[in-house]
Amino acid sequence: MPLQHPRIRTFEDYQDAYQRSIENPEQFWASVAEPFTWRRKWESVCKPDLVDGHNEWFSGAKLNITENCLDRHLATRGNKLALIWEPNDPKTRQIRYTYRELHQQVCQFANVLLNNGVEKGDRVCLYMPMIPQLAIAVLACARIGAVHSVIFAGFSSTAIADRVNDAQASVVLTSDGLNRGPKQIPVKRVVDEALESCPSVRRVIVVEHLGWPVHMEEGRDVWYHEEAQDAAKTCPAEEMDAEDMLFILYTSGSTGKPKGVVHTTAGYMVWADYTFRNVFQVEENDIYWCTADIGWVTGHSYLLYGPLLNGASTLMFEGVPTYPDAGRFWEVIDKHGVNVFYTAPTAIRSLMATPLDNVLSYSLDSLRVLGSVGEPINEEAWHWYHTHVGKERCPVIDTWWQTETGGIMISALAGVSPTKPAHAGQPLPGVQPVLLTQEGQEIEGNNQEGYLAIKASWPGIIRTTYGDHERAKQTYFGPYPGYYFTGDGARRDENGLYRIIGRVDDVINVSGHRFGTAEIENAINENDNVVESAVVGYPHDVKGQGIYAFVICRDGACANEADKPRVEASIIETVVAQIGKIAKPDKIQLVSGLPKTRSGKIMRRILRKVAEGETSNIGDVTTLLDPAVVDEIISGRK
């Protein structure tokens, strides 16, 4: 029987754990890490560095994360359900894997990778639908020491190429096509387009999902099912160093180029396990469902690694919340007896807009815990979720964290610590949040607002941005040396509970997915009709934030009113081609000029006010090169 991981069960437990984690972090994290399977124990628990960003955890330790996700459960949980796959179409057969079966599937996929020349340290990009083989392939990469980089299967071929080239990936894993609600999308065709400009890729392994005929390039492309026929279902796990790379996940920043956030093996493992166990309070026989795509960090930490490290039964969903109707989430919960449900405010808000019968038609008796992730949940959505889904008996856990933090940082613990609508709550043990002034001074006391930063390292902290550590240093540790800077503003209430109040940098949070304004502007500016653009976020009823683009046309392109719809449509096409549909602007306003200072800086503050409709409170415009342009923008506001 493996060593048992203790869990926080009461608020007194939480206070005690938090105190110990601050007073003696090395001792605290050593005790948390002890029960895992280690090939060799660590020489030091933590080497923190919040100035240059060279953080290390469990230095000198040797391990493989998949031995902790799978092998160590086989003796006691071999026949327990590990992964349940719920297909897009409710009439299609679901697939279930026990821990023993999942272990065999992962080993077989790992052998296919090895047989195709994948070696420890190689980067493997995955552009796949939400099918079991995506989860299996991620674990197979980790088993042989390859670095996985999952690309959300909604990104364009250009966005894929950017990520493949940045990671210098040698292998791409994909499928023939994918289901998304009533649509079917030719995934392999998008990959083929991307790889026209990706010289590092020598092998593409294609999983058959829809049974579509696809182009297979001789010498490069192979079918997974053909490769797996002779592949063994046993595969020894590669010994990894604590600080060996586990995965790269690309996230948007305030510059145009996506950055590859790097997480390493031991610290990420300990953090994903610890946060999952204590936040969700999943019991041995529970069914747990996180609705996130594995293409996002939530899918990494809380659909895959966190649950499997804990020996939980995790549900993976191929579809969308509104197909075949807006009761699909609730139908799946009743069908599988889901106990713990973790989804995004965007999904909740979109379902709120549908008739209430869609949720009232289901019992939802099995639910015990509700979670929210991706962006702060607004009070109206919190109350709807609590009342109609949780029947006022399930705590709503509003989790705040980022791709860069590896796992949850500020959150209530289900049934243990206090919850408050629209508030993330208290920091997890080991997390030391502070509010800073713009100048970097710590703001003491409650009922305060400021920039949210973290003043101590934690096991899941970002290690670097792939191939460019200076970028990681400048983004996260440069603004306030000695702190990890989150880029978010926050408020601490009278009881010390934290409420996240949005980005303070040029990043827009659309349905929980972050996009740098520069990234979208760069895409818009590729359009032949465009001279210049400026993008800002504005409040959106469903997405949280929408994208509002102010665009200057080339001479003659928008000369007539009749030309404008055509130009706007072509701008949307360009953004979709460059990034993907998830980044298309909600509103495009064609303008003759942008509000700029005499030095040429765009005053986004003014554009945000216009986008938000606060046109009576624009503020001082006398420093602008051409103040008259503001009146024109206000009068043309969408």
DATALIN-V356733 format. One record per residue. N is the residue number from 1. RES is the residue in three letters. SS is DSSP state (H for helix, E for strand, C for the rest). Layout:
# DATALIN-V356733
n->N res->RES ss->SS
n->N res->RES ss->SS
This chain:
# DATALIN-V356733
n->1 res->MET ss->C
n->2 res->PRO ss->C
n->3 res->LEU ss->C
n->4 res->GLN ss->C
n->5 res->HIS ss->C
n->6 res->PRO ss->C
n->7 res->ARG ss->C
n->8 res->ILE ss->C
n->9 res->ARG ss->C
n->10 res->THR ss->C
n->11 res->PHE ss->H
n->12 res->GLU ss->H
n->13 res->ASP ss->H
n->14 res->TYR ss->H
n->15 res->GLN ss->H
n->16 res->ASP ss->H
n->17 res->ALA ss->H
n->18 res->TYR ss->H
n->19 res->GLN ss->H
n->20 res->ARG ss->H
n->21 res->SER ss->H
n->22 res->ILE ss->H
n->23 res->GLU ss->H
n->24 res->ASN ss->C
n->25 res->PRO ss->H
n->26 res->GLU ss->H
n->27 res->GLN ss->H
n->28 res->PHE ss->H
n->29 res->TRP ss->H
n->30 res->ALA ss->H
n->31 res->SER ss->H
n->32 res->VAL ss->H
n->33 res->ALA ss->H
n->34 res->GLU ss->C
n->35 res->PRO ss->C
n->36 res->PHE ss->C
n->37 res->THR ss->C
n->38 res->TRP ss->C
n->39 res->ARG ss->C
n->40 res->ARG ss->E
n->41 res->LYS ss->C
n->42 res->TRP ss->C
n->43 res->GLU ss->C
n->44 res->SER ss->E
n->45 res->VAL ss->E
n->46 res->CYS ss->E
n->47 res->LYS ss->E
n->48 res->PRO ss->C
n->49 res->ASP ss->C
n->50 res->LEU ss->C
n->51 res->VAL ss->C
n->52 res->ASP ss->C
n->53 res->GLY ss->C
n->54 res->HIS ss->C
n->55 res->ASN ss->C
n->56 res->GLU ss->E
n->57 res->TRP ss->E
n->58 res->PHE ss->E
n->59 res->SER ss->E
n->60 res->GLY ss->C
n->61 res->ALA ss->C
n->62 res->LYS ss->E
n->63 res->LEU ss->E
n->64 res->ASN ss->C
n->65 res->ILE ss->H
n->66 res->THR ss->H
n->67 res->GLU ss->H
n->68 res->ASN ss->H
n->69 res->CYS ss->H
n->70 res->LEU ss->C
n->71 res->ASP ss->H
n->72 res->ARG ss->H
n->73 res->HIS ss->H
n->74 res->LEU ss->H
n->75 res->ALA ss->H
n->76 res->THR ss->H
n->77 res->ARG ss->H
n->78 res->GLY ss->C
n->79 res->ASN ss->C
n->80 res->LYS ss->C
n->81 res->LEU ss->E
n->82 res->ALA ss->E
n->83 res->LEU ss->E
n->84 res->ILE ss->E
n->85 res->TRP ss->E
n->86 res->GLU ss->E
n->87 res->PRO ss->C
n->88 res->ASN ss->C
n->89 res->ASP ss->C
n->90 res->PRO ss->C
n->91 res->LYS ss->C
n->92 res->THR ss->C
n->93 res->ARG ss->C
n->94 res->GLN ss->C
n->95 res->ILE ss->E
n->96 res->ARG ss->E
n->97 res->TYR ss->E
n->98 res->THR ss->E
n->99 res->TYR ss->H
n->100 res->ARG ss->H
n->101 res->GLU ss->H
n->102 res->LEU ss->H
n->103 res->HIS ss->H
n->104 res->GLN ss->H
n->105 res->GLN ss->H
n->106 res->VAL ss->H
n->107 res->CYS ss->H
n->108 res->GLN ss->H
n->109 res->PHE ss->H
n->110 res->ALA ss->H
n->111 res->ASN ss->H
n->112 res->VAL ss->H
n->113 res->LEU ss->H
n->114 res->LEU ss->H
n->115 res->ASN ss->H
n->116 res->ASN ss->C
n->117 res->GLY ss->C
n->118 res->VAL ss->C
n->119 res->GLU ss->C
n->120 res->LYS ss->C
n->121 res->GLY ss->C
n->122 res->ASP ss->C
n->123 res->ARG ss->E
n->124 res->VAL ss->E
n->125 res->CYS ss->E
n->126 res->LEU ss->E
n->127 res->TYR ss->E
n->128 res->MET ss->C
n->129 res->PRO ss->C
n->130 res->MET ss->C
n->131 res->ILE ss->C
n->132 res->PRO ss->H
n->133 res->GLN ss->H
n->134 res->LEU ss->H
n->135 res->ALA ss->H
n->136 res->ILE ss->H
n->137 res->ALA ss->H
n->138 res->VAL ss->H
n->139 res->LEU ss->H
n->140 res->ALA ss->H
n->141 res->CYS ss->H
n->142 res->ALA ss->H
n->143 res->ARG ss->H
n->144 res->ILE ss->H
n->145 res->GLY ss->C
n->146 res->ALA ss->C
n->147 res->VAL ss->E
n->148 res->HIS ss->E
n->149 res->SER ss->E
n->150 res->VAL ss->E
n->151 res->ILE ss->C
n->152 res->PHE ss->C
n->153 res->ALA ss->C
n->154 res->GLY ss->C
n->155 res->PHE ss->E
n->156 res->SER ss->C
n->157 res->SER ss->H
n->158 res->THR ss->H
n->159 res->ALA ss->H
n->160 res->ILE ss->H
n->161 res->ALA ss->H
n->162 res->ASP ss->H
n->163 res->ARG ss->H
n->164 res->VAL ss->H
n->165 res->ASN ss->H
n->166 res->ASP ss->H
n->167 res->ALA ss->H
n->168 res->GLN ss->C
n->169 res->ALA ss->C
n->170 res->SER ss->C
n->171 res->VAL ss->E
n->172 res->VAL ss->E
n->173 res->LEU ss->E
n->174 res->THR ss->E
n->175 res->SER ss->E
n->176 res->ASP ss->C
n->177 res->GLY ss->C
n->178 res->LEU ss->E
n->179 res->ASN ss->E
n->180 res->ARG ss->E
n->181 res->GLY ss->C
n->182 res->PRO ss->C
n->183 res->LYS ss->E
n->184 res->GLN ss->E
n->185 res->ILE ss->E
n->186 res->PRO ss->C
n->187 res->VAL ss->H
n->188 res->LYS ss->H
n->189 res->ARG ss->H
n->190 res->VAL ss->H
n->191 res->VAL ss->H
n->192 res->ASP ss->H
n->193 res->GLU ss->H
n->194 res->ALA ss->H
n->195 res->LEU ss->H
n->196 res->GLU ss->C
n->197 res->SER ss->C
n->198 res->CYS ss->C
n->199 res->PRO ss->C
n->200 res->SER ss->C
n->201 res->VAL ss->C
n->202 res->ARG ss->C
n->203 res->ARG ss->E
n->204 res->VAL ss->E
n->205 res->ILE ss->E
n->206 res->VAL ss->E
n->207 res->VAL ss->E
n->208 res->GLU ss->C
n->209 res->HIS ss->C
n->210 res->LEU ss->C
n->211 res->GLY ss->C
n->212 res->TRP ss->C
n->213 res->PRO ss->C
n->214 res->VAL ss->C
n->215 res->HIS ss->C
n->216 res->MET ss->C
n->217 res->GLU ss->C
n->218 res->GLU ss->C
n->219 res->GLY ss->C
n->220 res->ARG ss->C
n->221 res->ASP ss->E
n->222 res->VAL ss->E
n->223 res->TRP ss->E
n->224 res->TYR ss->H
n->225 res->HIS ss->H
n->226 res->GLU ss->H
n->227 res->GLU ss->H
n->228 res->ALA ss->H
n->229 res->GLN ss->C
n->230 res->ASP ss->C
n->231 res->ALA ss->C
n->232 res->ALA ss->C
n->233 res->LYS ss->C
n->234 res->THR ss->C
n->235 res->CYS ss->C
n->236 res->PRO ss->C
n->237 res->ALA ss->C
n->238 res->GLU ss->C
n->239 res->GLU ss->C
n->240 res->MET ss->E
n->241 res->ASP ss->E
n->242 res->ALA ss->C
n->243 res->GLU ss->C
n->244 res->ASP ss->C
n->245 res->MET ss->E
n->246 res->LEU ss->E
n->247 res->PHE ss->E
n->248 res->ILE ss->E
n->249 res->LEU ss->E
n->250 res->TYR ss->E
n->251 res->THR ss->E
n->252 res->SER ss->C
n->253 res->GLY ss->C
n->254 res->SER ss->C
n->255 res->THR ss->C
n->256 res->GLY ss->C
n->257 res->LYS ss->C
n->258 res->PRO ss->C
n->259 res->LYS ss->E
n->260 res->GLY ss->E
n->261 res->VAL ss->E
n->262 res->VAL ss->E
n->263 res->HIS ss->E
n->264 res->THR ss->E
n->265 res->THR ss->H
n->266 res->ALA ss->H
n->267 res->GLY ss->H
n->268 res->TYR ss->H
n->269 res->MET ss->H
n->270 res->VAL ss->H
n->271 res->TRP ss->H
n->272 res->ALA ss->H
n->273 res->ASP ss->H
n->274 res->TYR ss->H
n->275 res->THR ss->H
n->276 res->PHE ss->H
n->277 res->ARG ss->H
n->278 res->ASN ss->H
n->279 res->VAL ss->H
n->280 res->PHE ss->H
n->281 res->GLN ss->C
n->282 res->VAL ss->C
n->283 res->GLU ss->C
n->284 res->GLU ss->C
n->285 res->ASN ss->C
n->286 res->ASP ss->C
n->287 res->ILE ss->E
n->288 res->TYR ss->E
n->289 res->TRP ss->E
n->290 res->CYS ss->E
n->291 res->THR ss->C
n->292 res->ALA ss->C
n->293 res->ASP ss->C
n->294 res->ILE ss->C
n->295 res->GLY ss->C
n->296 res->TRP ss->C
n->297 res->VAL ss->H
n->298 res->THR ss->H
n->299 res->GLY ss->H
n->300 res->HIS ss->H
n->301 res->SER ss->H
n->302 res->TYR ss->H
n->303 res->LEU ss->H
n->304 res->LEU ss->H
n->305 res->TYR ss->H
n->306 res->GLY ss->H
n->307 res->PRO ss->H
n->308 res->LEU ss->H
n->309 res->LEU ss->H
n->310 res->ASN ss->C
n->311 res->GLY ss->C
n->312 res->ALA ss->C
n->313 res->SER ss->E
n->314 res->THR ss->E
n->315 res->LEU ss->E
n->316 res->MET ss->E
n->317 res->PHE ss->E
n->318 res->GLU ss->C
n->319 res->GLY ss->C
n->320 res->VAL ss->C
n->321 res->PRO ss->C
n->322 res->THR ss->C
n->323 res->TYR ss->C
n->324 res->PRO ss->C
n->325 res->ASP ss->C
n->326 res->ALA ss->C
n->327 res->GLY ss->C
n->328 res->ARG ss->H
n->329 res->PHE ss->H
n->330 res->TRP ss->H
n->331 res->GLU ss->H
n->332 res->VAL ss->H
n->333 res->ILE ss->H
n->334 res->ASP ss->H
n->335 res->LYS ss->H
n->336 res->HIS ss->H
n->337 res->GLY ss->C
n->338 res->VAL ss->C
n->339 res->ASN ss->C
n->340 res->VAL ss->E
n->341 res->PHE ss->E
n->342 res->TYR ss->E
n->343 res->THR ss->E
n->344 res->ALA ss->E
n->345 res->PRO ss->H
n->346 res->THR ss->H
n->347 res->ALA ss->H
n->348 res->ILE ss->H
n->349 res->ARG ss->H
n->350 res->SER ss->H
n->351 res->LEU ss->H
n->352 res->MET ss->H
n->353 res->ALA ss->C
n->354 res->THR ss->C
n->355 res->PRO ss->C
n->356 res->LEU ss->C
n->357 res->ASP ss->H
n->358 res->ASN ss->H
n->359 res->VAL ss->H
n->360 res->LEU ss->H
n->361 res->SER ss->C
n->362 res->TYR ss->C
n->363 res->SER ss->C
n->364 res->LEU ss->C
n->365 res->ASP ss->C
n->366 res->SER ss->C
n->367 res->LEU ss->C
n->368 res->ARG ss->C
n->369 res->VAL ss->E
n->370 res->LEU ss->E
n->371 res->GLY ss->E
n->372 res->SER ss->E
n->373 res->VAL ss->E
n->374 res->GLY ss->C
n->375 res->GLU ss->C
n->376 res->PRO ss->C
n->377 res->ILE ss->C
n->378 res->ASN ss->C
n->379 res->GLU ss->H
n->380 res->GLU ss->H
n->381 res->ALA ss->H
n->382 res->TRP ss->H
n->383 res->HIS ss->H
n->384 res->TRP ss->H
n->385 res->TYR ss->H
n->386 res->HIS ss->H
n->387 res->THR ss->H
n->388 res->HIS ss->H
n->389 res->VAL ss->H
n->390 res->GLY ss->C
n->391 res->LYS ss->C
n->392 res->GLU ss->C
n->393 res->ARG ss->C
n->394 res->CYS ss->C
n->395 res->PRO ss->E
n->396 res->VAL ss->E
n->397 res->ILE ss->E
n->398 res->ASP ss->E
n->399 res->THR ss->C
n->400 res->TRP ss->E
n->401 res->TRP ss->C
n->402 res->GLN ss->C
n->403 res->THR ss->H
n->404 res->GLU ss->H
n->405 res->THR ss->H
n->406 res->GLY ss->C
n->407 res->GLY ss->C
n->408 res->ILE ss->C
n->409 res->MET ss->C
n->410 res->ILE ss->E
n->411 res->SER ss->C
n->412 res->ALA ss->C
n->413 res->LEU ss->C
n->414 res->ALA ss->C
n->415 res->GLY ss->C
n->416 res->VAL ss->C
n->417 res->SER ss->C
n->418 res->PRO ss->C
n->419 res->THR ss->C
n->420 res->LYS ss->E
n->421 res->PRO ss->C
n->422 res->ALA ss->C
n->423 res->HIS ss->E
n->424 res->ALA ss->C
n->425 res->GLY ss->E
n->426 res->GLN ss->C
n->427 res->PRO ss->E
n->428 res->LEU ss->C
n->429 res->PRO ss->C
n->430 res->GLY ss->C
n->431 res->VAL ss->C
n->432 res->GLN ss->C
n->433 res->PRO ss->E
n->434 res->VAL ss->E
n->435 res->LEU ss->E
n->436 res->LEU ss->E
n->437 res->THR ss->C
n->438 res->GLN ss->C
n->439 res->GLU ss->C
n->440 res->GLY ss->C
n->441 res->GLN ss->C
n->442 res->GLU ss->E
n->443 res->ILE ss->C
n->444 res->GLU ss->C
n->445 res->GLY ss->C
n->446 res->ASN ss->C
n->447 res->ASN ss->C
n->448 res->GLN ss->E
n->449 res->GLU ss->E
n->450 res->GLY ss->E
n->451 res->TYR ss->E
n->452 res->LEU ss->E
n->453 res->ALA ss->E
n->454 res->ILE ss->E
n->455 res->LYS ss->C
n->456 res->ALA ss->C
n->457 res->SER ss->C
n->458 res->TRP ss->C
n->459 res->PRO ss->C
n->460 res->GLY ss->C
n->461 res->ILE ss->C
n->462 res->ILE ss->C
n->463 res->ARG ss->C
n->464 res->THR ss->E
n->465 res->THR ss->E
n->466 res->TYR ss->C
n->467 res->GLY ss->C
n->468 res->ASP ss->C
n->469 res->HIS ss->H
n->470 res->GLU ss->H
n->471 res->ARG ss->H
n->472 res->ALA ss->H
n->473 res->LYS ss->H
n->474 res->GLN ss->H
n->475 res->THR ss->H
n->476 res->TYR ss->H
n->477 res->PHE ss->H
n->478 res->GLY ss->C
n->479 res->PRO ss->C
n->480 res->TYR ss->C
n->481 res->PRO ss->C
n->482 res->GLY ss->C
n->483 res->TYR ss->C
n->484 res->TYR ss->E
n->485 res->PHE ss->E
n->486 res->THR ss->E
n->487 res->GLY ss->E
n->488 res->ASP ss->E
n->489 res->GLY ss->E
n->490 res->ALA ss->E
n->491 res->ARG ss->E
n->492 res->ARG ss->E
n->493 res->ASP ss->C
n->494 res->GLU ss->C
n->495 res->ASN ss->C
n->496 res->GLY ss->C
n->497 res->LEU ss->C
n->498 res->TYR ss->E
n->499 res->ARG ss->E
n->500 res->ILE ss->E
n->501 res->ILE ss->E
n->502 res->GLY ss->E
n->503 res->ARG ss->E
n->504 res->VAL ss->C
n->505 res->ASP ss->C
n->506 res->ASP ss->C
n->507 res->VAL ss->E
n->508 res->ILE ss->E
n->509 res->ASN ss->E
n->510 res->VAL ss->E
n->511 res->SER ss->C
n->512 res->GLY ss->C
n->513 res->HIS ss->E
n->514 res->ARG ss->E
n->515 res->PHE ss->E
n->516 res->GLY ss->E
n->517 res->THR ss->H
n->518 res->ALA ss->H
n->519 res->GLU ss->H
n->520 res->ILE ss->H
n->521 res->GLU ss->H
n->522 res->ASN ss->H
n->523 res->ALA ss->H
n->524 res->ILE ss->H
n->525 res->ASN ss->H
n->526 res->GLU ss->C
n->527 res->ASN ss->C
n->528 res->ASP ss->C
n->529 res->ASN ss->C
n->530 res->VAL ss->E
n->531 res->VAL ss->E
n->532 res->GLU ss->E
n->533 res->SER ss->E
n->534 res->ALA ss->E
n->535 res->VAL ss->E
n->536 res->VAL ss->E
n->537 res->GLY ss->E
n->538 res->TYR ss->E
n->539 res->PRO ss->E
n->540 res->HIS ss->E
n->541 res->ASP ss->C
n->542 res->VAL ss->C
n->543 res->LYS ss->C
n->544 res->GLY ss->E
n->545 res->GLN ss->E
n->546 res->GLY ss->E
n->547 res->ILE ss->E
n->548 res->TYR ss->E
n->549 res->ALA ss->E
n->550 res->PHE ss->E
n->551 res->VAL ss->E
n->552 res->ILE ss->E
n->553 res->CYS ss->E
n->554 res->ARG ss->C
n->555 res->ASP ss->C
n->556 res->GLY ss->C
n->557 res->ALA ss->C
n->558 res->CYS ss->C
n->559 res->ALA ss->C
n->560 res->ASN ss->C
n->561 res->GLU ss->H
n->562 res->ALA ss->H
n->563 res->ASP ss->H
n->564 res->LYS ss->H
n->565 res->PRO ss->H
n->566 res->ARG ss->H
n->567 res->VAL ss->H
n->568 res->GLU ss->H
n->569 res->ALA ss->H
n->570 res->SER ss->H
n->571 res->ILE ss->H
n->572 res->ILE ss->H
n->573 res->GLU ss->H
n->574 res->THR ss->H
n->575 res->VAL ss->H
n->576 res->VAL ss->H
n->577 res->ALA ss->H
n->578 res->GLN ss->H
n->579 res->ILE ss->C
n->580 res->GLY ss->E
n->581 res->LYS ss->H
n->582 res->ILE ss->H
n->583 res->ALA ss->H
n->584 res->LYS ss->C
n->585 res->PRO ss->C
n->586 res->ASP ss->C
n->587 res->LYS ss->E
n->588 res->ILE ss->E
n->589 res->GLN ss->E
n->590 res->LEU ss->E
n->591 res->VAL ss->E
n->592 res->SER ss->C
n->593 res->GLY ss->C
n->594 res->LEU ss->C
n->595 res->PRO ss->C
n->596 res->LYS ss->E
n->597 res->THR ss->E
n->598 res->ARG ss->C
n->599 res->SER ss->C
n->600 res->GLY ss->C
n->601 res->LYS ss->C
n->602 res->ILE ss->E
n->603 res->MET ss->C
n->604 res->ARG ss->H
n->605 res->ARG ss->H
n->606 res->ILE ss->H
n->607 res->LEU ss->H
n->608 res->ARG ss->H
n->609 res->LYS ss->H
n->610 res->VAL ss->H
n->611 res->ALA ss->H
n->612 res->GLU ss->H
n->613 res->GLY ss->C
n->614 res->GLU ss->C
n->615 res->THR ss->H
n->616 res->SER ss->H
n->617 res->ASN ss->H
n->618 res->ILE ss->C
n->619 res->GLY ss->C
n->620 res->ASP ss->C
n->621 res->VAL ss->C
n->622 res->THR ss->C
n->623 res->THR ss->C
n->624 res->LEU ss->E
n->625 res->LEU ss->C
n->626 res->ASP ss->C
n->627 res->PRO ss->C
n->628 res->ALA ss->H
n->629 res->VAL ss->H
n->630 res->VAL ss->H
n->631 res->ASP ss->H
n->632 res->GLU ss->H
n->633 res->ILE ss->H
n->634 res->ILE ss->H
n->635 res->SER ss->H
n->636 res->GLY ss->C
n->637 res->ARG ss->C
n->638 res->LYS ss->C
